[in-house]
Amino acid sequence: MKRWGEGMKTVIGRKSLSTNGVRNEVVVAFGLILLCLLVFLAYLFPGVNSFFETRSSMTTIIGIIFLIVGLGFLIIWRILDPVLKLSREAKHIADGDFNRDIELFRDDEIGELGQAINRMTRRMRENVEELKKFSQTTEQINTEINKRILTLSNLLQISNLISQNAQFKEVVEVGVGKCLSSGILNQGCMILKDLDSSEFQVHFISGARASELLEKGIKNTTVRFGEGILGKALLKQSPMVIDKETTSNSEIEQFRSLFGMSNAILVPINSKGNVYGLLVAGNDSPAFVFSKSEHELVQVVARQIAIAYTNDLLQREIQKLEVKDRLTGLFNQSYLRNRLNEEIKRAASFQRPCSLLLLTIDNFSGYHESHGNIAAENILIKIGNVLKESISETDKAARFGDHEFAIILPEKNKRQSIVVADNVRRKIEGLFSQEKEPKNRLTCTGAVTENPLDGVTADELIEKGREILKGAESQGGNRICYKV
């Protein structure tokens, strides 16, 4: 019995009986329980019963039985406990907790299973981390692609405006708006060169604090070459950046205080070696650093604005050379002003009269809104034809504004000019008298001025004529007015 007990301790104390340790432990456990059962059954037989009674006491037999049973259950528990632990840990892992490790210091199949689960968990954890990194990379790529698409879309929209000969002011407003469209930049402004004074001034401002800055009078700010951070950006003619990585100085702090931007990109508007302005876009975010995409967006918009500005300059030069209005075929305002000054000088030299007739179409704005641009242009063409038919060879008729016309009447005094003006008024009235709706029966109001009674220069005669027209509005339309 002593040797048998020592043998059982040896079996239980080992971590593994063989390469199939769990199987052997199960066999030993069930063998012990079977041995206990055999001892109990043997006790029931009469012959064996007497053997036990003569050889040992009942207490000893029962103790041996309980010892055997206890050893069997101990071996079974040693098998079941790690299995249950594996089950719990596997459930946590299945729920997504890949940071767990199973600690089983066994050399049998259960230990190998725990190590296999640990290896699988580590691979899953590595795969999840790789997926997270890949997801972050993909998200960054998608964000960058979206920014590129936004930049391209902005470029196309501004290009469409330029191709449609939109007003330069509209191109600037849209361009600055596109710089702020991503939401990262929330403040922008446009500094442009004044062609008359050659000074650079704030031309347009937009963003979250635009109204506040306008109240501070920022539009009165003048920028000079080489002075301050803005002047240095103009002089350098290359982009400058102010953000967290920029070393601050008094000029930068002055700019931040004046424009309400902690961070800004300053991009000059260049064309053929000349600088015409500065596009400024930024925000007031703390610890901000501009990315490459923000650089590209502002620079692309600046290049488009430079193209629009160059086109605007060319159009101005062309307008100076042109003498005819493209729609009506009449002379344009620039030509008429120059010609009127010449006629006034000639009239003064020869002591002859020279008059000017200004005409405005009554209720034209309402007609335009009701019938659209094409119908309104047709009206202007018809009125232009009426003027051509109503004047002499020495008279000069011009389209002077959107729906305003002018006629120079050399050699005619005010009385003679009133006759011509009233003849034109009646023809225009008759042109639309057959219209069924009253609002479509367009008329005109005219003002006659004469040199030197109402002015001695073209500007004075024009200003006087407009003053008379303004007073005629209170009297109703369809009339010729003049100062006695």
C-alpha positions as CSV (number, residue, x, y, z in Angstrom):
1,M,0.0,0.0,0.0
2,K,2.9,2.4,0.7
3,R,4.5,1.8,-2.7
4,W,1.1,2.2,-4.4
5,G,0.5,5.6,-2.7
6,E,4.0,6.8,-3.6
7,G,3.4,5.7,-7.2
8,M,0.1,7.7,-7.3
9,K,1.9,10.8,-6.0
10,T,4.5,10.5,-8.7
11,V,1.7,10.3,-11.4
12,I,-0.1,13.4,-10.1
13,G,3.0,15.4,-9.5
14,R,4.2,15.2,-13.1
15,K,3.2,17.9,-15.6
16,S,2.9,15.3,-18.3
17,L,3.2,11.5,-18.3
18,S,3.9,11.5,-22.1
19,T,3.3,13.4,-25.2
20,N,-0.3,12.6,-24.7
21,G,-0.3,13.8,-21.0
22,V,-4.0,14.6,-20.8
23,R,-5.1,11.3,-22.1
24,N,-2.9,9.5,-19.6
25,E,-4.2,11.6,-16.7
26,V,-7.8,10.8,-17.8
27,V,-6.9,7.1,-17.9
28,V,-5.3,7.3,-14.4
29,A,-8.2,9.2,-13.0
30,F,-10.8,6.8,-14.3
31,G,-8.5,3.9,-13.3
32,L,-8.5,5.1,-9.7
33,I,-12.3,5.5,-9.7
34,L,-12.6,2.0,-11.2
35,L,-10.2,0.6,-8.6
36,C,-12.3,2.1,-5.8
37,L,-15.4,0.6,-7.4
38,L,-13.8,-2.8,-7.5
39,V,-12.7,-2.6,-3.9
40,F,-16.3,-1.7,-2.9
41,L,-17.7,-4.6,-4.9
42,A,-15.2,-7.0,-3.6
43,Y,-16.2,-6.1,-0.1
44,L,-19.8,-7.2,-0.9
45,F,-18.7,-10.9,-1.6
46,P,-18.7,-13.1,1.6
47,G,-15.3,-14.6,1.1
48,V,-13.7,-11.3,0.4
49,N,-15.6,-9.7,3.2
50,S,-14.1,-12.1,5.7
51,F,-10.7,-11.4,4.2
52,F,-11.1,-7.6,4.9
53,E,-12.4,-8.3,8.4
54,T,-9.4,-10.4,9.3
55,R,-6.7,-8.2,7.6
56,S,-7.8,-4.7,8.4
57,S,-10.4,-2.7,10.1
58,M,-13.4,-1.1,8.4
59,T,-12.0,2.4,9.1
60,T,-8.9,1.7,7.2
61,I,-10.8,0.3,4.2
62,I,-13.1,3.4,4.0
63,G,-10.1,5.7,4.3
64,I,-8.4,4.0,1.4
65,I,-11.5,4.2,-0.7
66,F,-11.9,8.0,0.0
67,L,-8.2,8.5,-0.8
68,I,-8.5,6.8,-4.1
69,V,-11.6,8.8,-5.0
70,G,-10.0,12.0,-3.9
71,L,-7.0,11.4,-6.0
72,G,-9.2,10.6,-9.0
73,F,-11.2,13.8,-8.7
74,L,-8.0,15.8,-8.1
75,I,-6.6,14.5,-11.4
76,I,-10.0,15.3,-13.1
77,W,-10.0,18.8,-11.6
78,R,-6.4,19.3,-12.8
79,I,-7.7,18.6,-16.3
80,L,-11.0,20.5,-16.1
81,D,-9.6,23.7,-14.5
82,P,-7.3,24.8,-17.3
83,V,-10.0,23.8,-19.9
84,L,-12.5,26.1,-18.1
85,K,-9.9,28.8,-18.0
86,L,-9.2,28.4,-21.7
87,S,-13.0,28.6,-22.3
88,R,-13.3,31.9,-20.4
89,E,-10.2,33.4,-22.1
90,A,-11.4,32.3,-25.5
91,K,-14.8,33.9,-24.9
92,H,-13.1,37.3,-24.1
93,I,-10.9,36.9,-27.3
94,A,-14.0,36.1,-29.3
95,D,-15.6,39.3,-28.0
96,G,-12.7,41.3,-29.5
97,D,-10.3,41.6,-26.5
98,F,-7.0,40.7,-28.3
99,N,-4.8,42.0,-25.5
100,R,-5.3,39.0,-23.3
101,D,-2.7,36.2,-22.9
102,I,-3.5,32.7,-21.5
103,E,-1.0,31.8,-18.7
104,L,-0.9,28.0,-18.6
105,F,2.4,26.5,-17.5
106,R,1.8,23.0,-18.7
107,D,3.6,20.7,-21.2
108,D,0.6,18.7,-22.2
109,E,-2.0,19.1,-24.9
110,I,-3.9,21.8,-22.8
111,G,-0.7,23.8,-22.5
112,E,-0.1,23.4,-26.2
113,L,-3.7,24.6,-26.9
114,G,-3.2,27.6,-24.7
115,Q,0.0,28.5,-26.5
116,A,-1.7,28.0,-29.9
117,I,-4.5,30.4,-28.8
118,N,-1.9,32.9,-27.6
119,R,-0.1,32.7,-30.9
120,M,-3.4,33.1,-32.8
121,T,-4.4,36.0,-30.5
122,R,-1.1,37.8,-31.2
123,R,-1.5,37.3,-34.9
124,M,-5.0,38.7,-34.7
125,R,-3.8,41.6,-32.6
126,E,-1.0,42.3,-35.2
127,N,-3.5,42.0,-38.0
128,V,-5.9,44.4,-36.2
129,E,-3.1,46.9,-35.7
130,E,-2.1,46.6,-39.3
131,L,-5.7,47.1,-40.3
132,K,-5.9,50.2,-38.1
133,K,-2.8,51.6,-39.7
134,F,-4.1,50.8,-43.1
135,S,-7.4,52.4,-42.3
136,Q,-5.7,55.5,-41.1
137,T,-3.5,55.6,-44.2
138,T,-6.5,55.0,-46.4
139,E,-8.4,57.8,-44.6
140,Q,-5.5,60.1,-45.1
141,I,-5.3,59.2,-48.8
142,N,-9.1,59.7,-49.2
143,T,-8.9,63.1,-47.4
144,E,-6.0,64.1,-49.7
145,I,-7.9,63.0,-52.7
146,N,-11.0,64.9,-51.6
147,K,-8.9,68.0,-51.1
148,R,-7.4,67.5,-54.6
149,I,-10.9,67.1,-56.1
150,L,-12.0,70.3,-54.2
151,T,-9.0,72.2,-55.6
152,L,-9.8,71.0,-59.1
153,S,-13.5,71.9,-58.7
154,N,-12.6,75.3,-57.5
155,L,-10.2,75.8,-60.4
156,L,-12.8,74.8,-62.9
157,Q,-15.5,77.1,-61.4
158,I,-13.1,80.1,-61.4
159,S,-12.0,79.2,-64.9
160,N,-15.6,79.1,-66.1
161,L,-16.2,82.6,-64.7
162,I,-13.1,83.9,-66.5
163,S,-14.1,82.3,-69.8
164,Q,-17.6,83.9,-69.4
165,N,-16.0,87.3,-69.1
166,A,-17.4,87.7,-65.6
167,Q,-16.6,91.0,-63.7
168,F,-13.2,90.9,-62.0
169,K,-15.0,91.7,-58.7
170,E,-17.1,88.6,-59.0
171,V,-13.9,86.5,-59.7
172,V,-12.3,87.9,-56.6
173,E,-15.3,87.2,-54.4
174,V,-15.6,83.6,-55.7
175,G,-11.9,83.0,-55.4
176,V,-11.6,84.1,-51.8
177,G,-14.7,82.1,-51.0
178,K,-13.1,79.0,-52.5
179,C,-10.1,79.4,-50.3
180,L,-12.4,79.3,-47.3
181,S,-14.7,76.5,-48.7
182,S,-12.9,73.6,-46.8
183,G,-13.6,75.2,-43.4
184,I,-9.9,75.0,-42.4
185,L,-9.3,78.6,-43.4
186,N,-12.0,81.0,-42.1
187,Q,-10.7,84.4,-43.0
188,G,-9.5,85.9,-46.3
189,C,-8.9,89.2,-48.1
190,M,-7.7,90.6,-51.4
191,I,-5.2,93.4,-51.6
192,L,-5.0,95.0,-55.1
193,K,-3.1,97.8,-56.8
194,D,-5.0,100.9,-57.6
195,L,-4.2,101.8,-61.2
196,D,-4.5,105.5,-60.7
197,S,-2.5,105.9,-57.5
198,S,-0.4,102.7,-57.9
199,E,-0.9,102.1,-54.2
200,F,-2.0,98.7,-52.8
201,Q,-5.2,98.7,-50.7
202,V,-7.5,96.1,-49.2
203,H,-10.0,95.5,-51.9
204,F,-12.2,92.7,-50.5
205,I,-12.5,90.9,-47.2
206,S,-14.5,87.8,-46.3
207,G,-14.9,85.3,-43.5
208,A,-16.0,85.0,-39.9
209,R,-14.8,88.3,-38.7
210,A,-15.3,90.3,-41.9
211,S,-17.9,92.7,-40.5
212,E,-15.8,93.4,-37.4
213,L,-12.7,94.1,-39.5
214,L,-14.7,96.4,-41.8
215,E,-15.9,98.4,-38.9
216,K,-12.3,98.8,-37.8
217,G,-11.7,100.4,-41.2
218,I,-9.4,97.8,-42.6
219,K,-10.3,98.8,-46.2
220,N,-8.5,102.1,-45.6
221,T,-5.3,100.2,-45.0
222,T,-2.5,101.0,-47.5
223,V,0.3,98.5,-48.2
224,R,3.6,99.8,-49.5
225,F,6.4,97.8,-51.0
226,G,8.9,96.4,-48.5
227,E,7.0,97.8,-45.5
228,G,5.5,95.3,-43.0
229,I,5.0,91.7,-43.7
230,L,2.5,92.4,-46.5
231,G,4.9,94.8,-48.2
232,K,7.7,92.3,-48.0
233,A,5.5,89.6,-49.5
234,L,4.7,92.0,-52.4
235,L,8.4,92.8,-52.8
236,K,9.4,89.2,-52.6
237,Q,6.8,88.1,-55.2
238,S,6.6,84.6,-53.7
239,P,4.3,83.0,-51.2
240,M,4.9,83.5,-47.5
241,V,3.5,81.5,-44.6
242,I,2.7,82.6,-41.0
243,D,1.8,79.7,-38.7
244,K,3.1,77.9,-35.6
245,E,6.4,77.1,-37.2
246,T,7.1,80.8,-38.2
247,T,9.4,82.8,-35.9
248,S,7.3,85.7,-34.7
249,N,8.4,89.3,-34.8
250,S,6.8,92.8,-34.4
251,E,5.6,92.9,-38.1
252,I,3.9,89.5,-37.9
253,E,2.2,90.4,-34.6
254,Q,1.1,93.7,-36.1
255,F,-0.4,91.7,-39.1
256,R,-2.2,89.3,-36.7
257,S,-3.7,92.1,-34.7
258,L,-4.8,94.1,-37.8
259,F,-6.3,91.2,-39.8
260,G,-7.5,88.9,-37.0
261,M,-5.5,85.9,-38.3
262,S,-3.0,83.9,-36.2
263,N,-2.0,81.9,-39.3
264,A,-2.0,83.0,-42.9
265,I,-0.8,82.3,-46.4
266,L,0.3,85.4,-48.4
267,V,0.3,84.8,-52.2
268,P,1.2,87.6,-54.6
269,I,-0.9,88.1,-57.7
270,N,1.8,88.1,-60.4
271,S,1.6,88.4,-64.2
272,K,4.6,88.8,-66.6
273,G,6.9,89.9,-63.8
274,N,4.5,92.5,-62.4
275,V,2.8,92.2,-59.0
276,Y,-0.8,93.5,-58.9
277,G,-1.9,92.4,-55.5
278,L,-1.8,89.9,-52.7
279,L,-4.2,87.1,-51.8
280,V,-4.4,86.4,-48.0
281,A,-6.1,83.4,-46.4
282,G,-5.8,82.1,-42.9
283,N,-7.4,81.3,-39.6
284,D,-7.1,82.0,-35.8
285,S,-6.5,78.3,-34.7
286,P,-3.9,77.8,-32.1
287,A,-0.8,75.6,-32.8
288,F,-1.8,75.4,-36.5
289,V,0.5,74.3,-39.4
290,F,-0.5,74.6,-43.0
291,S,-0.6,71.4,-45.0
292,K,0.5,71.1,-48.6
293,S,-3.1,71.0,-49.9
294,E,-3.8,74.4,-48.3
295,H,-0.7,75.8,-50.0
296,E,-1.8,74.5,-53.3
297,L,-5.4,75.7,-53.0
298,V,-4.5,79.3,-52.2
299,Q,-1.8,79.4,-54.9
300,V,-4.1,77.9,-57.6
301,V,-6.8,80.5,-56.7
302,A,-4.1,83.3,-56.8
303,R,-3.0,82.2,-60.3
304,Q,-6.6,82.3,-61.5
305,I,-7.2,85.7,-60.0
306,A,-4.0,86.9,-61.7
307,I,-5.4,85.7,-65.1
308,A,-8.7,87.5,-64.4
309,Y,-6.8,90.7,-63.4
310,T,-4.7,90.6,-66.6
311,N,-7.9,90.1,-68.7
312,D,-9.5,93.0,-66.9
313,L,-6.5,95.2,-67.7
314,L,-6.7,94.1,-71.4
315,Q,-10.4,94.8,-71.6
316,R,-9.9,98.3,-70.2
317,E,-7.2,98.9,-72.8
318,I,-9.5,97.6,-75.5
319,Q,-12.3,99.8,-74.3
320,K,-10.1,102.8,-74.6
321,L,-9.4,101.9,-78.2
322,E,-13.0,101.0,-79.0
323,V,-15.4,103.7,-80.0
324,K,-18.6,101.7,-80.7
325,D,-21.0,99.9,-78.3
326,R,-21.2,96.2,-79.4
327,L,-24.9,95.8,-78.8
328,T,-26.4,98.9,-80.3
329,G,-23.7,100.0,-82.8
330,L,-23.8,103.5,-81.3
331,F,-20.7,105.2,-80.0
332,N,-19.6,104.3,-76.4
333,Q,-19.3,106.6,-73.4
334,S,-15.6,107.0,-73.6
335,Y,-15.7,108.2,-77.2
336,L,-18.6,110.5,-76.5
337,R,-16.9,112.2,-73.6
338,N,-13.8,112.9,-75.6
339,R,-15.8,114.0,-78.6
340,L,-17.9,116.3,-76.5
341,N,-14.8,118.0,-75.0
342,E,-13.6,118.6,-78.6
343,E,-17.0,120.0,-79.7
344,I,-17.1,122.4,-76.7
345,K,-13.6,123.7,-77.5
346,R,-14.5,124.2,-81.2
347,A,-17.8,125.9,-80.2
348,A,-15.9,128.2,-77.9
349,S,-13.4,129.1,-80.6
350,F,-16.1,129.9,-83.2
351,Q,-18.6,131.3,-80.7
352,R,-21.1,128.7,-81.7
353,P,-23.6,126.7,-79.6
354,C,-23.2,123.1,-78.6
355,S,-25.8,121.0,-76.7
356,L,-26.0,117.6,-75.1
357,L,-29.1,115.4,-74.8
358,L,-29.2,112.7,-72.1
359,L,-32.0,110.1,-72.4
360,T,-33.0,107.4,-69.9
361,I,-35.6,104.6,-70.6
362,D,-38.4,104.8,-68.1
363,N,-39.1,101.6,-66.0
364,F,-36.5,99.7,-68.0
365,S,-35.3,97.8,-64.9
366,G,-38.8,96.4,-64.3
367,Y,-39.1,95.4,-67.9
368,H,-35.7,93.6,-67.7
369,E,-36.7,91.6,-64.6
370,S,-40.1,90.6,-66.2
371,H,-38.9,89.7,-69.7
372,G,-35.2,88.7,-69.2
373,N,-31.9,89.7,-70.7
374,I,-32.6,88.9,-74.4
375,A,-35.8,90.8,-74.6
376,A,-34.2,93.8,-72.8
377,E,-31.3,93.8,-75.3
378,N,-33.7,93.8,-78.2
379,I,-35.3,96.9,-76.7
380,L,-31.9,98.7,-76.5
381,I,-31.2,97.7,-80.1
382,K,-34.5,99.2,-81.3
383,I,-33.9,102.4,-79.4
384,G,-30.4,102.6,-80.9
385,N,-31.9,102.4,-84.3
386,V,-34.4,105.2,-83.5
387,L,-31.5,107.5,-82.4
388,K,-29.5,106.8,-85.6
389,E,-32.5,107.7,-87.7
390,S,-33.3,110.9,-85.8
391,I,-29.9,112.7,-85.9
392,S,-28.0,114.5,-88.6
393,E,-24.5,113.6,-89.9
394,T,-22.8,116.1,-87.6
395,D,-24.6,114.8,-84.5
396,K,-23.1,111.9,-82.5
397,A,-25.3,109.4,-80.6
398,A,-23.9,107.0,-77.9
399,R,-25.0,104.4,-75.5
400,F,-24.1,106.1,-72.2
401,G,-25.0,103.4,-69.6
402,D,-27.1,100.3,-69.2
403,H,-30.3,102.0,-70.4
404,E,-29.0,105.6,-70.8
405,F,-28.2,107.3,-74.1
406,A,-26.6,110.6,-75.1
407,I,-26.5,112.7,-78.3
408,I,-24.0,115.5,-79.0
409,L,-25.8,118.3,-81.0
410,P,-23.1,120.6,-82.4
411,E,-24.3,124.0,-83.8
412,K,-27.6,123.6,-82.0
413,N,-28.8,125.8,-79.2
414,K,-31.0,124.6,-76.4
415,R,-34.3,125.5,-78.2
416,Q,-33.2,123.6,-81.3
417,S,-32.0,120.7,-79.3
418,I,-35.3,120.5,-77.4
419,V,-37.1,120.0,-80.8
420,V,-34.7,117.2,-81.7
421,A,-35.1,115.6,-78.2
422,D,-38.9,115.8,-78.3
423,N,-38.9,114.2,-81.8
424,V,-36.8,111.3,-80.4
425,R,-39.1,111.0,-77.4
426,R,-42.2,110.7,-79.6
427,K,-40.6,108.1,-81.8
428,I,-39.6,105.9,-78.8
429,E,-43.1,106.3,-77.4
430,G,-44.7,105.2,-80.7
431,L,-42.3,102.3,-81.0
432,F,-44.1,100.6,-78.0
433,S,-47.5,102.2,-78.2
434,Q,-49.1,99.0,-79.6
435,E,-48.2,96.9,-76.6
436,K,-51.3,95.5,-74.8
437,E,-49.9,95.6,-71.3
438,P,-49.2,99.1,-70.0
439,K,-46.0,98.1,-68.3
440,N,-44.6,97.1,-71.7
441,R,-45.3,100.6,-73.3
442,L,-41.8,102.0,-72.7
443,T,-41.1,105.7,-72.8
444,C,-38.1,107.9,-72.2
445,T,-37.2,111.0,-70.3
446,G,-34.6,113.5,-71.6
447,A,-32.5,116.4,-70.3
448,V,-31.0,119.0,-72.6
449,T,-28.0,121.1,-71.6
450,E,-26.0,123.7,-73.5
451,N,-22.5,125.0,-73.5
452,P,-21.7,127.4,-71.9
453,L,-25.0,128.1,-70.2
454,D,-25.0,124.8,-68.2
455,G,-21.3,124.0,-68.2
456,V,-18.0,124.7,-70.0
457,T,-16.7,121.1,-70.0
458,A,-18.0,117.7,-70.9
459,D,-18.2,116.6,-67.3
460,E,-20.1,119.7,-66.3
461,L,-22.7,119.3,-69.0
462,I,-23.1,115.6,-68.2
463,E,-23.4,116.2,-64.5
464,K,-26.0,118.9,-65.1
465,G,-28.0,116.7,-67.4
466,R,-28.1,113.9,-64.8
467,E,-29.1,116.4,-62.2
468,I,-32.1,117.5,-64.4
469,L,-33.0,113.8,-65.0
470,K,-33.0,113.1,-61.3
471,G,-35.4,116.0,-60.7
472,A,-37.6,114.8,-63.6
473,E,-38.3,111.5,-61.8
474,S,-40.6,113.2,-59.4
475,Q,-42.6,114.7,-62.3
476,G,-43.2,111.3,-64.1
477,G,-41.6,110.0,-67.2
478,N,-42.0,110.5,-70.9
479,R,-40.9,114.2,-71.0
480,I,-38.0,116.4,-72.1
481,C,-36.6,118.6,-69.3
482,Y,-34.1,121.5,-69.3
483,K,-33.0,124.4,-67.1
484,V,-34.3,127.7,-68.2
